[in-house]
Amino acid sequence: QVRLVESGGGLVHAGGSLRLSCAASGRTFSTYAMGWFRQAPGNDREFVAAISRSAGNTYYYYADPVKGRFTISRDNAKNTVYLQMNRLKPEDTAVYYCALGYVRGASASQRDYDYWGQGTQVTVSS
């Protein structure tokens, strides 16, 4: 059984930065793709960023609203994926979820992810 635990959320002013972490247990972490998704109040959960499993080249994929501001990375030795969020905007306010899936490449589709964390709240004040 896989367990994903997010951390690093909080309250930040617009223009600030946060780094989210997601620690995974129970699987060979490097063989799985990882993704970050978010859900704002009243909205559906949406894709933020993804990173492919560690097999040859590493692939990254970002949603348009976060390109150039957010960076996804992984540390396989620590079984952890990160989301560095810079130049935060009030519209980035949401609960952020990490997800793990056995999929080729970096996927934006929620259907490709089998395990999900409990989420961490990010609030950006204007």
PLY file of the C-alpha trace (Angstrom):
ply
format ascii 1.0
element vertex 126
property float x
property float y
property float z
element edge 125
property int vertex1
property int vertex2
end_header
0.00 0.00 0.00
1.28 3.44 -0.94
1.02 6.38 1.39
1.63 9.97 0.25
2.01 12.78 2.76
2.15 16.40 1.62
3.63 19.24 3.62
4.77 22.82 3.16
1.48 24.59 2.59
0.58 27.81 4.33
-0.33 31.47 4.01
1.84 33.73 1.87
1.51 37.19 0.35
1.20 37.60 -3.40
4.63 37.50 -5.00
5.99 35.18 -2.33
7.20 31.59 -2.53
6.43 28.22 -0.99
7.88 24.77 -1.46
5.58 21.79 -1.14
6.91 18.34 -0.36
5.31 14.95 -0.82
6.86 11.93 0.85
5.96 8.48 -0.46
6.20 5.13 1.22
5.52 1.56 0.27
6.76 1.43 -3.33
9.86 1.72 -5.44
9.49 5.44 -5.78
11.76 5.97 -8.76
9.64 3.74 -11.00
6.55 5.92 -10.67
5.52 9.18 -12.24
4.47 11.90 -9.83
2.04 14.74 -10.24
0.70 17.77 -8.41
-2.92 18.82 -8.70
-4.96 21.51 -6.95
-8.55 22.24 -6.10
-9.89 25.68 -5.29
-13.26 26.12 -3.52
-16.10 25.54 -5.93
-13.80 24.28 -8.66
-12.86 20.87 -9.98
-9.45 19.49 -9.20
-6.98 20.54 -11.88
-3.53 19.58 -13.05
-0.53 21.64 -11.96
2.69 19.79 -12.78
4.08 16.32 -13.40
7.42 14.56 -13.56
8.11 11.24 -15.20
9.57 8.18 -13.53
13.35 7.93 -13.42
14.14 5.76 -16.46
16.52 7.44 -18.88
15.36 10.95 -19.72
13.21 12.84 -17.22
10.14 14.59 -18.59
8.28 17.51 -17.10
4.86 18.93 -17.84
3.29 22.08 -16.47
-0.14 23.62 -16.69
-0.11 26.92 -18.56
-1.06 29.09 -15.53
2.03 27.97 -13.61
4.64 27.73 -16.35
7.71 29.77 -15.51
6.66 30.13 -11.85
6.44 26.56 -10.52
9.09 23.83 -10.68
8.55 20.15 -9.97
11.46 17.96 -8.91
12.06 14.64 -7.24
14.65 13.13 -4.90
14.48 9.37 -5.28
16.86 8.79 -2.39
14.32 10.49 -0.12
11.19 9.14 -1.88
10.04 12.73 -2.15
8.66 14.99 -4.84
8.72 18.77 -4.52
6.80 21.68 -5.97
8.65 24.97 -5.78
6.14 27.78 -6.22
7.44 31.28 -6.92
5.70 34.57 -7.72
2.52 33.25 -6.17
-0.80 34.84 -7.07
-4.12 34.89 -5.20
-5.55 32.61 -7.89
-3.05 29.93 -6.82
-5.01 29.55 -3.60
-6.16 25.93 -3.37
-5.65 22.61 -1.70
-2.66 20.98 -3.39
-2.51 17.21 -3.83
0.35 15.00 -4.90
-0.32 11.81 -6.82
1.62 8.71 -7.86
1.06 6.56 -10.90
2.72 3.94 -13.03
2.56 5.76 -16.35
5.03 6.47 -19.09
6.04 10.12 -19.27
4.66 13.05 -17.29
0.88 12.88 -17.35
-1.69 15.60 -16.74
-4.56 13.11 -16.56
-5.91 12.29 -13.11
-6.91 8.86 -14.39
-3.23 7.93 -14.73
-2.61 8.29 -11.00
-3.46 5.51 -8.60
-2.57 7.02 -5.24
-3.27 10.44 -3.79
-2.20 12.37 -0.74
-4.56 14.09 1.68
-3.74 17.57 0.42
-2.13 20.68 1.84
-3.70 24.14 1.88
-1.99 27.01 0.08
-3.46 30.47 0.59
-2.11 33.51 -1.23
-3.28 36.88 0.04
-3.43 39.94 -2.17
0 1
1 2
2 3
3 4
4 5
5 6
6 7
7 8
8 9
9 10
10 11
11 12
12 13
13 14
14 15
15 16
16 17
17 18
18 19
19 20
20 21
21 22
22 23
23 24
24 25
25 26
26 27
27 28
28 29
29 30
30 31
31 32
32 33
33 34
34 35
35 36
36 37
37 38
38 39
39 40
40 41
41 42
42 43
43 44
44 45
45 46
46 47
47 48
48 49
49 50
50 51
51 52
52 53
53 54
54 55
55 56
56 57
57 58
58 59
59 60
60 61
61 62
62 63
63 64
64 65
65 66
66 67
67 68
68 69
69 70
70 71
71 72
72 73
73 74
74 75
75 76
76 77
77 78
78 79
79 80
80 81
81 82
82 83
83 84
84 85
85 86
86 87
87 88
88 89
89 90
90 91
91 92
92 93
93 94
94 95
95 96
96 97
97 98
98 99
99 100
100 101
101 102
102 103
103 104
104 105
105 106
106 107
107 108
108 109
109 110
110 111
111 112
112 113
113 114
114 115
115 116
116 117
117 118
118 119
119 120
120 121
121 122
122 123
123 124
124 125
